[in-house]
Amino acid sequence: MQVQDYRTMIIGITGTEKGMTLAQYNSAYDLIRKLSSDHNILHHGDCLGADAEFHVIAEEFGFRIHIHPPLNSSFHFGKLSC
């Protein structure tokens, strides 16, 4: 019987509400692509900008996502499918 090794990586992100620069976005995309697994988890603050952008990338590559909504709801990007 073969035993599968499932290791979970937990990544946390917080960033500017103005979003990532193109270089930051490309780096984030490459990192998440390399780490893609439905065993990995992304935590973020559910804010507009970088949090929202990183969420979309992680979702594309099968990460489980946990959000920590901001106290000020005007900054909430509202991705409630997590």
N, C-alpha and C positions, 0 to 999 in steps of 0.2 A: 504494500500500500504506500502510495506516495503522499507525503505530507506537504501541503502548500504553505508557504511562508507569507502571511499577510501582515505587513507592517504598515502602520498608519502614521502619516506625517500630518501634523497640524500646522497650518500657516495662518498668520494674522496679518492683516493689512489695514492701514489707515493712511489717508492721503488728502491732498488739497481738494477743495470743492471745485476747483477749476479744472481738475482732471490731470491725467498724466501727459507728459510731453510724448512726442512720437518715439523718441529713444527709450523712454521709460516703458511705454506701452509695448514696444517690440521686445524689450528685455523680459517684461512680465509674461508676455505671450510665450516666449521661448522657454522660460522657467516652468510655467504651468504645463506646457506641452510635454516637456521632459519628465515631469513628475505625474503625468496623468494616471489616475487610478480612482476607482470608485471607493477605495479604502482611505483616500486622503480627504482632509477636511480643511475648508477655508473659513476663517472667522473674519468678519468685517463689521464696520460701524453703520452700514446701511445708509450712508450719506451720498448725496449727489457728488459727481466727479470721479475721483480715483477709485473709491469703494465700488461704485456702480460699474465702472469699466472692468475692474478686476473680477467682479462677480460674473459678468458675462463671459469672460475668458475661462474662468474656473468651471462654470456651468457647461461650457462647450466640451471640456475635457473630462467630464464625469466626476468632478469633486462633489462631495457632500458639502453643503453650505449652511453655516450658522450665522445668523445676523444678530447684531446688538444695536437696536434702533436708537437714534439720538433722542435726547430729551426734548429738543426743539423740533417739532414735527415739520417745520418748513424746510429742514435739511434732509428729510427722509426721502429716499428715492423710490420707496414703495414696492420693492420686489418681494411680494408676499408669498411666492410659491415655495419658499424654503421651509 
